[in-house]
Amino acid sequence: MIAAIQARWQRWVARRIPRSASVRLTQKRIFIIPTRVGAAFGLALLLMLLAAINYQNNLAFGLTFLLGAVFIVAILHTYRNLAGLTLSAGGGAAVFVGEQARFRVRLESSGRAHQAVAIGWPPTPLQALDVAQSSVSECELSQPALRRGWLRPGRLRVESRFPLGLLVSWSWVDLDQALLVYPRPLAGELPLAAGAADDPEDEGVRTLGQGADDFQGLKSYQPGDSKRRLHWKAYSRGQGLLVKDFAALSGRDLWLDFAALEGDVEQRLSLLCHWVLQLSERQQPFALSLPGVNLAPAVGDSHREACLRALALHGTQA
């Protein structure tokens, strides 16, 4: 029953306040009801009116009607504090799973000032700000990024209890904003395409993609380094975990291959995400192979973003 009522409410709100990148709050889009304080205030007025009638006290009548007039005027001012305010989506940068996705929202006043405007996604606390007359204020709202793909936060609540807190005017606004969530990076073995390095001596290509032309020496083990390149003799001598380092192998393209990995889909994508970041930081050309998607070897920020986007949207509707 409750779910059916909520579904009908959502459909009604969607018709009354359709999704848009910019929304101007008008009478059609603003709702107003008394707060708990306002309800208690109204109950007190009712009791005062009954007492005034019972004792035929003119002073009690005057005070009751005066406070009732204040309540009525507060309805107008509470509504006017939101009316005319324009909300626009300001976009947001892509994040990784587990991080806080941050959405920017612009609030613009076309005339009068708007004070103590609260905005956010319940049940998290709303963020309050003032919008000066004929100016623009910007706020940044956050939501946890729990899964990869497009994160669409949905309708946000904008409300005001100004000036007396007796009433709350609010609206549910869908600014049609979204940002991309990349897989959570997971360190591990470098997944290269089958057949990329058929020669068993080309360990550098299979593991770190740094080639096997020249042995450069030993370096400290880092998470993600291949265990096949561990120098066990140095470890037995108490020198700690060291791995063999090779010079870059020319003439070979490094292919990160989804099919070369084991585990579930999310683990594979997380591992590929880790190596996309690592190889991009090293400025080393690489390619990415996913089911239905093949990105040619390249290097640079645009290639990095294209690979991360492909990982984020793998198996989802773009």
C-alpha positions in Angstrom: 0.0 0.0 0.0 2.7 2.5 1.0 4.8 1.5 -2.1 1.8 2.2 -4.3 1.2 5.6 -2.7 4.9 6.5 -3.1 4.8 5.4 -6.8 1.7 7.6 -7.5 3.3 10.5 -5.7 6.5 10.2 -7.8 4.5 10.1 -11.0 2.5 13.1 -10.0 5.6 15.1 -9.1 7.3 14.1 -12.4 4.3 15.5 -14.3 4.2 18.7 -12.2 7.9 19.3 -12.0 9.5 17.6 -15.1 13.2 16.8 -15.3 15.2 19.7 -16.6 18.8 21.0 -16.5 17.4 24.3 -15.1 14.3 24.8 -13.0 12.7 28.1 -11.9 10.6 27.8 -8.8 7.1 29.1 -9.4 3.7 28.8 -7.6 3.1 25.5 -9.4 6.3 24.0 -8.1 6.3 25.1 -4.5 4.5 23.3 -1.7 4.0 24.8 1.8 2.8 23.3 5.1 3.3 24.2 8.8 6.3 22.8 10.7 6.0 21.1 14.1 6.5 24.5 15.6 3.9 26.0 13.4 1.4 23.3 14.3 2.0 23.9 18.0 1.6 27.6 17.3 -1.7 27.0 15.6 -2.9 24.8 18.5 -1.9 27.5 21.0 -3.9 30.0 19.0 -7.0 27.7 19.1 -6.7 27.4 22.9 -6.3 31.1 23.2 -9.4 31.7 21.1 -11.4 29.3 23.2 -10.2 31.0 26.4 -11.1 34.4 25.0 -14.6 33.2 24.1 -15.1 31.6 27.5 -14.0 34.6 29.5 -15.2 37.3 27.0 -11.8 39.0 27.3 -11.2 41.6 24.6 -7.4 41.7 25.3 -7.2 37.9 24.7 -9.2 38.3 21.5 -6.9 41.0 20.3 -3.7 39.0 21.1 -5.2 35.9 19.4 -6.1 37.8 16.2 -2.7 39.6 16.1 -0.8 36.3 16.4 -3.1 34.7 13.8 -2.3 37.6 11.4 1.4 37.0 12.0 0.9 33.4 11.0 -0.9 34.3 7.8 1.7 36.9 6.8 4.4 34.3 7.5 2.8 32.0 4.9 3.3 34.7 2.2 6.9 35.4 3.2 7.9 31.8 3.5 6.6 31.2 0.0 8.2 34.3 -1.4 11.6 33.2 -0.1 11.6 30.4 -2.7 9.5 31.9 -5.4 11.6 33.1 -8.4 14.7 31.1 -7.5 16.3 29.3 -10.4 18.3 26.1 -9.9 20.7 24.9 -12.5 23.0 21.8 -12.8 26.6 22.7 -12.6 28.0 19.2 -13.4 30.6 17.1 -11.6 33.8 15.3 -12.1 34.1 11.5 -12.5 35.0 9.5 -9.4 35.9 6.0 -8.5 33.7 3.5 -6.6 34.0 4.2 -2.9 34.6 7.9 -3.3 32.1 10.8 -2.8 30.5 12.0 -6.0 30.2 15.8 -5.9 27.5 17.6 -7.8 27.6 21.4 -8.3 24.3 23.2 -8.2 23.8 26.9 -9.1 21.1 29.0 -7.4 20.3 32.3 -9.2 18.1 35.1 -8.0 16.4 37.2 -10.6 15.2 39.9 -8.2 14.9 39.8 -4.4 17.3 38.0 -2.0 16.6 34.5 -0.8 17.8 33.7 2.7 18.4 30.4 4.5 17.7 28.2 1.5 18.4 24.5 2.3 19.2 22.0 -0.5 20.2 18.4 -0.6 19.1 14.8 -0.7 17.3 13.5 2.4 17.9 11.8 4.8 21.4 13.4 4.7 21.4 16.9 6.3 20.6 19.7 3.8 23.1 22.4 3.0 22.0 25.9 3.8 23.0 29.1 1.9 21.9 32.6 1.1 21.4 34.0 -2.4 21.9 37.7 -2.6 19.6 39.9 -4.7 20.3 39.5 -8.5 23.2 37.2 -7.9 24.3 33.6 -8.2 25.4 31.2 -5.5 26.9 27.8 -6.0 27.0 24.8 -3.7 28.5 21.4 -3.9 26.4 18.4 -2.9 27.9 14.9 -2.4 26.6 11.3 -2.7 28.5 8.1 -2.1 29.5 6.3 -5.4 28.5 2.7 -4.6 28.6 1.2 -8.1 30.3 1.9 -11.4 28.5 3.5 -14.4 26.3 6.6 -14.5 25.3 8.0 -11.1 22.1 9.9 -11.4 21.2 11.3 -7.9 17.5 11.9 -8.7 15.3 14.6 -7.3 16.8 16.9 -4.7 14.9 18.8 -2.0 15.1 22.6 -1.8 13.3 24.2 1.2 13.0 27.3 3.3 11.7 27.9 6.8 12.5 31.6 6.7 11.5 33.9 8.4 9.8 32.5 11.5 10.2 28.8 11.2 6.4 28.3 11.5 6.1 27.0 8.0 8.3 25.2 5.5 8.0 25.7 1.7 9.8 23.2 -0.4 10.1 21.7 -3.9 11.4 18.4 -5.4 13.7 19.3 -8.3 15.3 16.9 -10.8 18.1 18.7 -12.5 18.9 15.8 -14.9 22.5 15.6 -13.8 24.8 12.6 -13.8 28.4 11.8 -13.5 30.5 8.7 -14.4 31.8 6.3 -11.7 34.9 4.3 -12.6 35.6 0.9 -11.1 37.6 0.8 -7.8 41.3 0.3 -8.7 42.6 -3.1 -7.5 46.3 -3.9 -7.6 47.4 -7.2 -9.1 49.1 -9.0 -12.0 49.1 -7.1 -15.3 46.6 -8.8 -17.6 48.1 -8.9 -21.1 46.4 -10.3 -24.2 47.0 -14.0 -24.9 49.8 -14.3 -27.5 51.1 -10.8 -26.9 54.4 -12.3 -25.7 54.9 -15.8 -26.8 58.6 -15.9 -25.9 59.0 -17.1 -22.3 62.0 -14.9 -22.0 59.9 -11.8 -22.5 58.9 -11.6 -18.9 58.9 -7.8 -18.9 56.1 -7.7 -21.5 53.9 -10.2 -19.6 54.3 -8.6 -16.2 55.0 -4.9 -16.2 55.0 -4.2 -19.8 58.6 -2.8 -19.6 60.2 -5.2 -21.9 63.0 -7.8 -21.5 65.7 -6.4 -23.8 68.1 -5.4 -21.0 68.2 -6.4 -17.4 68.4 -3.1 -15.5 68.8 -4.4 -12.0 66.7 -4.9 -8.9 64.0 -2.7 -7.4 61.8 -3.0 -4.3 58.6 -5.0 -4.7 55.4 -3.0 -5.2 51.9 -4.3 -5.0 51.0 -5.5 -8.5 54.5 -6.6 -9.5 54.6 -10.1 -11.0 55.7 -12.8 -8.6 57.5 -14.5 -11.5 60.0 -11.7 -11.4 60.8 -11.9 -7.7 64.5 -12.3 -7.0 64.4 -15.2 -4.5 68.1 -15.3 -3.9 68.1 -11.8 -2.6 65.2 -12.6 -0.4 67.0 -15.6 1.0 69.9 -13.4 1.9 67.6 -11.2 3.9 67.6 -8.3 1.5 63.8 -8.2 1.4 61.5 -8.6 -1.6 63.1 -7.4 -4.8 62.0 -7.8 -8.4 63.9 -7.8 -11.6 63.7 -4.6 -13.7 63.9 -4.6 -17.4 64.3 -1.9 -20.0 61.5 -1.1 -22.4 61.0 -3.5 -25.2 60.7 -1.6 -28.5 58.3 -2.7 -31.2 55.8 -4.3 -28.8 52.3 -3.0 -28.1 51.0 -3.6 -24.6 47.4 -5.0 -24.5 45.4 -5.1 -21.4 43.0 -8.0 -21.8 39.8 -8.6 -19.9 39.8 -12.3 -21.1 43.2 -13.0 -19.7 41.9 -12.5 -16.1 40.2 -14.7 -13.7 37.5 -13.8 -11.2 34.2 -12.1 -11.5 33.5 -9.2 -13.8 33.9 -6.4 -11.1 37.3 -7.8 -10.0 38.6 -7.9 -13.6 37.4 -4.4 -14.3 39.0 -3.1 -11.0 42.3 -4.7 -11.9 42.2 -3.3 -15.4 41.4 0.1 -13.9 44.4 -0.1 -11.7 46.7 -0.8 -14.7 45.2 1.9 -16.9 46.1 4.4 -14.1 49.6 3.0 -13.6 50.5 2.9 -17.3 49.0 6.3 -17.9 51.1 7.7 -15.1 54.2 6.1 -16.6 53.3 7.6 -20.0 53.6 4.1 -21.5 51.4 3.3 -24.6 48.9 0.5 -24.1 45.7 -0.9 -25.5 42.6 -2.2 -23.9 40.5 -5.2 -24.9 37.0 -5.7 -23.5 34.2 -7.9 -24.8 32.9 -5.9 -27.7 35.3 -3.0 -27.2 38.9 -2.7 -28.4 40.9 0.5 -27.9 44.1 0.8 -30.0 47.4 1.4 -28.3 47.9 5.0 -27.4 49.0 7.3 -24.5 47.8 10.5 -23.0 44.9 11.9 -21.0 42.3 11.4 -23.7 43.3 7.7 -24.0 43.2 7.3 -20.3 39.7 8.8 -20.0 38.5 6.7 -23.0 39.7 3.5 -21.3 38.2 4.4 -17.9 34.9 5.3 -19.5 34.9 1.9 -21.3 35.5 0.1 -18.0 32.9 2.1 -16.2 30.2 1.4 -18.8 31.1 -2.2 -19.5 27.9 -4.3 -19.4 25.7 -1.2 -18.7 23.4 1.0 -20.8 25.4 4.0 -21.8 
